[in-house]
Amino acid sequence: MNAHVEVQRALDAGPAEADIQHWVEAALQHEQRDNTELTVRIVDEAESAALNSQYRGKDYPTNVLSFTYDIPAEVEMNLLGDLVICAPVVQREAGQQGKAEQAHWAHMVIHGVLHLLGFDHLNDTDTQNMEQHEIAILAELGFPNPYLL
């Protein structure tokens, strides 16, 4: 599996770039995606809240936002999209949920990549399908099921 992941940091927080790269590739491997490009931007609560408000109409910071690229079919590009992950929210959630912070980061990266690949959780069937994929990928990486608290 080969993916080009650009990691941007609006603040000095979050896992190592090598870890992020590894988690992205693990998620892409299940979808047989190679030579994919995406950006992971790690942000503070203010930037997350602004983007969440602008694009989802929700006035608060959130753990991960996914932005897909809308590329015309005739254009050959492997751009998948952007993930915006709010470091303070991920850190807080890990503590509140009694999870290892590294495991929660891996989950948020994989969750975001699956959204970029078209997975969603708008109904029970879609939610179950997406969660099963997340659980399987995380297990392969040695992380526990994030939905068992």
N, C-alpha and C positions, 0 to 999 in steps of 0.2 A: 504494500500500500504506500502510495506516495501522495502527499498533500503539501501544499505550500500554505503555511499559516503565518500571517503577520500578527504579532502581538503588539498592541499599543497600550501604554499605561498612562492614564491621566493622573494616577497617584502611584506611589511605590507600595504596592500591595499585591497579593495573589500569588499563585504558584509559579514555579519556574517555567520558562517558555518550553523547555523539553517535555515537561509533564503535559502542558496544554496540547502540544503537538501530538503526543502519544494518545491522549484521550480523543482528539479529533479523528486521528487515523483509525482508532478502534471503532468509532461510530461509523465512519465511512466504509470500513471493511465489510460490514454487514450489507451494504447496499451496492457492493461491487463498483465503487467510485474510485477512480485513480486520477492523478494529476489535477486534483481539485484545489482551488484557491479560495481562501476566506480570511477574514480579519476578525480577531478577537480583541475587543477594546475593554479594558478594565477601568471602571469609572467610580467616582464618588456618588453620594446620594443626590446631590444637586443635579448633576448631569443625567443620572438615571431618571429622576423625577421629571425633568424637563422633557426628555424623550418619551417617557411613558405617557405624559400629558399630551404631547403633540401627536403621537401616533396611535395611542389607545384610549385617549380621553380619560385617563386615570391619573389623579393628581398626587402621586406618591412614588417613591423609588421602588423598584422591583428587582428581583434577583437576576433575571436574564431576559433580554429582549433579542429577538431574531428578526433580521431584515434580509429578505431574499432579493437577489438580483433578477430583474425582469429583462432577460436578454431575448431578442428576436430569434426565432428558430434558425434563420439563415446565417446568423453570426456564430462562428465557432469560437466559443470561449468556455473555460472551465470555472468561471466565477460562480461560487455557490451563494455567498452573501456575507453578512456581518453579524457577529454576536456582540452584544454590549452587556457586560456582567458587572454588577455593582458589588464591589468588594465588601463594604461595610454590611450590606444586607446579607450576603453569603456568610460572612463571619458570624453575624448575629443569629441567623437561622440555624447554623451548625450548633451553636451553643444551646439555643432554645430546644432543639430537637435531640440533643445528646449525641450528635454525630461527630466523627472526626472531621476537622475542617477540610483536610485533603480529600476525603471521600465526598463531601458535599460539593467541593469545587469540581471534582470529576463528574458528578451527577449533573451539575448545571451546564458544563461544557457539552456533555453528551446530549442532554435534554435540548439544548439550543441547536446543536447540529441536526438532531432528528427533526426539529421544526423546519430547519432549512431544507431538509430532504422531503418535506411534505407531510410529516406526521403531525397530528394535532390531538387535542383532548376536548373537543366540542360536544361529544356525546359519550355515553358509556362504552360503546364498542371501540371507538377511536382511542379513548383513554386507556382501556385495557390493552389494546394493541401496542400503544406507545410505551406504556409502563413495562410490558413484557420485554420489549426491545431494550429499554434502559436497564432492567434488571439483568438480562443476559449479558449485555456488554460490560456492565459494572462487575459482574461475577467473573468474567474472563480476565478482568484487570485485578481481581483479588479484593474488590470492595463488596460490602454487604448490601443486601436489598434495602434501598433507601426508604421504602414504604413500610417497613417493619420498625416501628418505634419501640 
